[in-house]
Amino acid sequence: MEGSTVRTNTCSVLCALLLGLSWGGAQADGWRFLPEAPRDHDYYDNGRPDAGKVALGKQLFFDKILSGNLNISCATCHHALTDTGDGLSLPIGEGGRGLGVTRDTGAGASAVHERVPRNAPPVFNLGAREFVTLFHDGRLAADESEPGGFRSPAGSLLPTGLDNVLAAQAMFPVTSATEMAGQAGENPIADAAVVGDLTSVWEQLAERLRGIDGYVSQFVAVFDDVRAAGDITYVHAANAIAAFEAANWRADNSPFDRYLRGDRRALSQNARRGMLVFYSPQRGNCASCHSGKFQTNHQFAAIAAPQIGPGKGDGADGHEDFGRERVTGRADDRFRFRVPSLRNVVLTAPYGHSGAFNSLEAMVRHHLRPMQSLHNYDSGQVVLPGRPDLDDHDFVVMNDSSRRHRIAAASEISPVSLSEREIDDLIEFLHALTDPGSIDLRSDVPPYLPSGNALAD
């Protein structure tokens, strides 16, 4: 765990913060514990991806043409109307019906087979260059030693030509039976996905796009190496999707950003006090993990987070999720998950790798008393559409005291004592990490799709 850079003279730090100094003022006084605000150069393409690529990516992101059974899109679990998530503890993937918290588990033979095992993470700011590791367990990471430039579950099958790690991430949901591909026997894409023939999955999706004139013309206009339909690959589609996500879901104009850029009035007095709690190692010590421009150190941490849902196949019966250990094979990585960015955090409930906490206050209080929170977890916080056979799996781990104790034993965070006033101030500071431009994202939904598919869910 990386610590704060504050080491001495806490009294002067308190005074600087409570007086409302901007980043520039604090820096001039020698206090360098606050990050700089993000700038254009911190983002791919200097924060301005090609407009044509962004427009194409927007359409692809919302189009069910990229799913095996033509019944789900990327946006289903990361929708503009649900703050780039889905509002559920665990996503309801391929086979479900509806959007956000109204989504159900489907019906008949086409209904979902299981819940997606991990919470759908928000997509804000993932176009920033410092985000080089993605997924809750970090199984996708930029790695120049790999032929395609990325270390991923696809190994050598991952094609070259991907613009960045965000584009590489877009290659994978379409290969998951639970998320987008469908079950074996339902369609050829699902059949390929089930046997691990990822190359075939990506080729079949590209072939679909080659048959839609409205898409072909855009690919030709956007990509220099696409001169005709036959040149389109799924890598092109992934690069376009990443450009859309990077451009439209950049969020770096929060009150905190404006404060860091010199606007001393951008933060309320309560938020400034909460900032002190957040950054002081003697108080909240939040920045020991949530550091840097986007309030994440991009590392992995075990925080005694409750585990709900079907699990990832770990443990004696498969209902556990060992987190980072699944990637590294190291026992000391068990129950570690990627430290999330806190930008727009008030918009992105539920929280935790399994979406166990339905309010920001509950998530904050868990950090203060992790063991107590774990062992006294209120399952009423879970936001999931019910179905008896799925419900039977949701709390297998949490109902087993021995498993809870193993999660608790792995925790790396210690209890923190804060007053109720300090907790309120801390939460107000977390509200100040919200970019007003992210509150209404209706314009991020395309008006039509070249495929003719419906935009709903």
Helices and strands as residue ranges (DSSP letters): H 10-18, H 23-28, G 40-42, G 44-47, H 51-61, G 64-66, H 74-77, G 80-82, G 100-102, G 108-110, E 133-134, E 140-142, E 150-151, G 155-157, H 165-169, G 173-175, I 177-181, H 188-194, H 198-210, H 213-222, G 229-231, H 234-248, H 255-260, H 269-279, G 286-288, E 300-301, H 325-328, G 331-333, E 337-338, G 345-347, H 360-368, H 370-375, G 379-381, H 388-394, H 401-409, H 420-431, G 436-438, G 442-444
